[in-house]
């Protein structure tokens, strides 16, 4: 056992120096992800509360805030060939996200717990709905994994808990409200994408299981947006000022009045509690505010439209 807080730093002095050198070199070469990964590893070796730990936390937070900045393209196509510039990003998105989603399915623990969850849901509903529900939850969790990796934080593949959903484990924790909010909302964003895909397929199928899955996806992701505790909405609210929390709560309340979606009432109640509480930052994060509002608008609209267009969806389950 180490006898002093500084001993931990001394024991890992060589590794810390190597990590810092590698991170500085990666940063100089615009390798943000590699630099973040190295510095986060160094944080694990430094005693919390030490001056070095505080300096490195600030450096990681500063670098992480630049991850989402748009990159200027090296060349810009002109004239009638300008539309070709979209093909590369679109093809890259399809290939990388497809491969990324398949990555979790190579893990034995993920597959076994996924099958256990599907078996439970199959016993309650039809197998088509059970399969789609497990897939939707998986996509939601992989959204968190993608966001964590974007900030250089290693994370496990999703593990399912039959009847309760799924979770992931991260080696490190986001160092700022900026990171935490984006990691938190990444799950509902990906989950909303899955729900919208089911909605599109429901139109092709004329309702059926895909309509039920679109509605279930809307409700589940709205539940995750309740801004309390470790729920995704709670993490998103960490980056919102008190004024923006109140604005968000009012918008959600108005959506509840317009749609009568009961889950919105829970989200609004959680928002009101957080708005009246303490701990809100002085300056708000406009990016998170817009994402939160967009999510509740899309999900509440999706739930209302599916329920009115296919009122028999509950029987499909």
N, C-alpha and C positions, 0 to 999 in steps of 0.2 A: 504494500500500500504506500502511495506517495505521501510524504509528510507535509508538503507545502503546495499551495496552488500553482506556484511557478514551476514546480518540478515536472509537471506534465509537459510544459512547453520545452523545458530543457531536454527531456528524454527524446522528444520528437524534433529537436532542433534541425537536424540534417534533413529530415523529410519535409519539414515546414519550409526550409530554404529552397529545396528542390521544387516543391509545389509552387512557391511564390515565383521562382524564376520561370518555370514553365507557363504559369498563368500570365506573367508579364509579357513573355514572348508571344503567346497566343493573342493577347489583347492587342499588341502592337501590329500583329498580322491580321487584325479584324476577325479573329476567331473567338467571338463572344461566348459561344456555347462551351468551348474547351476551357476558356478562362474562368467562366462561372463554375464549371465542374471542379477545376483544380482548387479554386478558392473556397468552395463549399467543403471540400475534403479537408482543407487546412483549418476551417472553422471547427471541425470535429476534434482536432488535435489541440486546440487552444482552450484554456479554462474560461468558461463563461464569466463575464464580469471584468475580465482583464482588459487593459488598455488596447492590447493588440487585437483582441476579439472584437471590441467595439469598433476599431478602425476598419477591420476587415468586413464586418457586417455592413458598415456604411458604404464601403467600396462595392460590395456585392449588390446592395440595393440600388446604387447609382448605375451600375452596369446593366442590371436587370431592367431598369426603366427604359433602356435604349433598345431592348430586344424587339419591341413591337414597332419601332420607328420604320417607316417605309424606306426601302432602298431604291436609290436612283438607278435606273437601268443604264448599262454601258452605252447602248445605242437605242435609238427610237425609230422604228420603221415609219416611213412616210408614204403619203399617197394611197393608192388603191391597195398596196400591200400591207397597210398598217394593221388590218385585222389579223394577219398572220402572227402578230405579236401575242395574241391571246392563246394560240394553240399550245405553245410551250408550257405556260403555267397551268392550263387546264389538264393537259396530258400528265404533267408532273404531279398535280393534285390527285388525279385518279390512281396513278401508279403508287405513289408514296402512301396515301391513306389506305389504299386497299391492302398493301403489304403490311402496314402498321396494324390494321385491324386483325389480320390473320396471325400476327405475332403472338398475341395473347392465347390463341387457340393451340399453340405448341406447348403450353405449360400443362403438365398433368393435373396439378391442383385445380387449375381453372376449369379444365374439361370435366373433371369428376364432380366438382361442386356445381357446375353448370347443369350437368345431367341430373343431379339430385334435385335441383330446383325445378327443372323442367318436369321431372316425375311428379313432384308435388302439385305443380300447377295443372298438369295433365289430369290428375285425379279430380281436380275441381272443375276444369273446363276442357274444351276440345284441344287436341294435340297441336293444331295449327296455331291457336291462340297462345298456348304454352310456349311453343317454339319461338314465336314472334316476340313474346314478352321477355323471355330470357335474352334474346338477341338485342332488344331495345335497351335493356338494363346494361348489357355488356358494352354497347356503343357509348352510353352515358359515362360509364366508368373509364373507358378508354380515352374519352375526352379529357378527363383529369390527368391520366397518364401522359398524354401528349403535351398538355400544358406544363406539367412538372418537368418533363424532359426538355421542353423549350427553354426553361430557365436553369438547365443543368442539374436538376434534381433527379436522382435515380429513384425509380418506383417499380413496384412489383406489378404483375398482371392481376386483373380482378379475381377476387375470391368470392364465391356466392354463398349466401346464407339462406337456405330454403325458407321461403315465406317472408323474409325480411329484406331481400335485395342483395347487394354486393358491396364490397369495399376494396380499397387498395392500400398498400403500405408504402410510405416514402422513407428513404434513409435520412434525409434532412427535412427541415421545415422551412417554408418561405420566410425570408428575412424582413419582409415589409408588407404593409397592407396592400400595396400596389400588386405585388406578386400573389399574395393570398387570395385577393378578390378575383383575379383573373384565373387562377387555378380553380377556385370554387365555382365560378360561373361557366367554366369550360364544359363541365359535365352537362348542365342543362342546355347549353348551346348545341352540343353534339346530340343530346337526347331529343331536342326539338327537331333537329335535322332528320333523325330517325322517324319521329312522329309525322313529319311532313311527307317523308317518303311513303309511309304507310297510307297517308291521306291520298296521295297521288295514285297509288296502286288501288285504293278503294274505289276511286272513280273509274278505273279500268275494269274492276271486278264487279262494280255495281253494289258496293257495300261489303257485306260479309265480314270475315275475320280481320281484314285490313282496316275496315272502318272501326271495329272494336279496338284494334291495336292503336290506331291514331288517337282515339279518345283516351285510352288508358295511358298512352305516352304523355298526353297533355296533362292529365291529372297527376301522374307521378312526378313530372318535372315541375309542376306548380308546387307540389308538396315540398320538393327539395328547395324551392325558392323561399320558403318560410324563413325570415331573417332571425333565426334564433339558434343559439348553440353552435354546433359544428356542422349544421346543415349548410348547403351551398349558398343559400340566401344570407345566412348569418355571416359567412365569410365575405360575400359581396358587399354587405352593409358596412364592413370594417373600413372601406375606402370612401364612404359617403359622409359628408358633413351633416350636421343636425338639420339644416334647412333642406338639403336634398333628400334626407330620409323622410321628412314630412311631405315633401312634394311627391315622392314615390308612393307613400302610404295613401295620399289623397287620390292619386291616379288609380291605384289598385282598388280603393273603395268605390270609385266611380265605375270601374269595370265590373265590380261585383253587382252594383245596382243595375247595370245594363245587361248583364248576362245571367244573373242569379246562380253563378257557379259557386258552390259552397266552399271549395278549396281557396278561392280568392279571399273569402272572409278570414280564413286562418292566416293567410299571408299578410293581409291588412292589419290584423290584430297583432301579429308579430312585429310588423313595421312600426305600429304605434308605440309598442313597448320600447323598441330600440330608439325611436325618435324622442321619447320623453326621458330616456336614460342618459347616462354620461358616457364619456369615452370616445365621442365622435371627433374625428380630425377637424381642424379649423378650415382647411381647404379641401374641397371635394375633388373627386376623380370623375371628370365628365365622361370619360370612356366607359367606366363601370356604370354610371348613371344611365347612359343611353342603352347599354346592353341589358341592364335590369329591366328598364321600361319596355324595350323591344320584346324581351322574352315574355313578360306578363301579358302584353297586348297580343302577341302571336298565339300563345298557348290558350288564353281565354277565348280568343276568336275561334281557334281550332276546335276547342271543346264545344262551343255553342253551335258551330256550323255542323259538326259531325252529329251532335245530338238531334238537331232539327232536320238534317237531311236523311239520316238513317236512325229513326227512333227505336228500331228493334235491335240495336247493337248489343244490349245487355243479354238478349237471348242467344246471340251468336257466341258469346263467351262460353 
